[in-house]
Amino acid sequence: MTHGFENPMNRRSMLKTLGAGLGLAGAGTLAGVTPVLGAGTFKVTLQLGWLASNGILGEVAADKLGYFAEEGLELDIVPGGPNIDGVASVASGRANLGSISSSPSLMLARSAGIPVKCIAAGYQQHPFTYFSLDRNPVRTPQDLIGKKVATNGTARILLRALLAKNGITEDQVEVSVMGSDMNPLLTGQVDVVTGWKTNVNALSVLGEGRVDMTLWDAGVQLYANPYYVTDQTMADHPEQVTAMIRAIARGWGWVHENPEQAVDILVERFPNMNRDSEMKAVGMAIAYSFNENTAKSGWGVMTRENWQTQIDTYDALGQFAKGAPKVDDVMTLDVLERTAAERPVYG
């Protein structure tokens, strides 16, 4: 179960897909809402940025336990993948709620004129990690100097940000593009590979000699699994958007207290997942979802300051072709404030 990293740079394909979908806008379908499924039921179409994974344990649990139904909602989960542009799907109205791997995708979309806005952060810290072996370890950013690093093509910008944050020039590191195969590290072709720490299956081949350096600890502090909607959905259906986050938050609170049962629910809904691997990963998923920030302010919390720092980092790297977006166009705290009493405060 490989958790990919959406291509935050592929503006051309995003806008092409969006353009086709926006042909429906004249018919009033931009918000992508189908409110009539029964007496007062509102359909939530959750578009994932990648394949279904342990990152949606809370959503699946909330649906199984009836939390969405209690809010008058019906949940449909639409997996993403390497050829699916999740942001464009939400912006065009095919889905009315999105969850994407990484926060920069939303900053870049907004800069490109796509009207989507983050409403909650699923993971408080990004699990993206640089993996090496103890025979040639990379424990700090400075250890990358002179090393061969294999990373996903769409994640090269993360490496650029990491190097810039730590005062390392790009010519001091040799970079190659990889897929999900970890063998180049095992065979010594490269010194470092990248991926999500929650991908237990993919990482198992590295064994006990694995050394981890997370992107977060290296100074690039992004949110993972952020939830987002269009401006129009937010304006037209604020109560339903609030109910979506309230149901998901309750689901994640239940996962925190019932991790093994949560895995059973996840595997029941997605039988292609391996239960043993998911049991090994569920603790990490919970740890990324709850920390000292959620202990104080509840699941899903995020700050304007963190978002502004992310925007400034990407702006310094010249990633916004149309100029850096305003932080209040990229995110809003309104939904979190409206759900403050219901969001679990574990940490």
Summary of the structure (lengths in Angstrom):
residues: 347
radius of gyration: 19.6
end to end distance: 26.8
largest distance: 63.4
contacts: 1219
relative contact order: 0.18
helix: 47%
strand: 17%
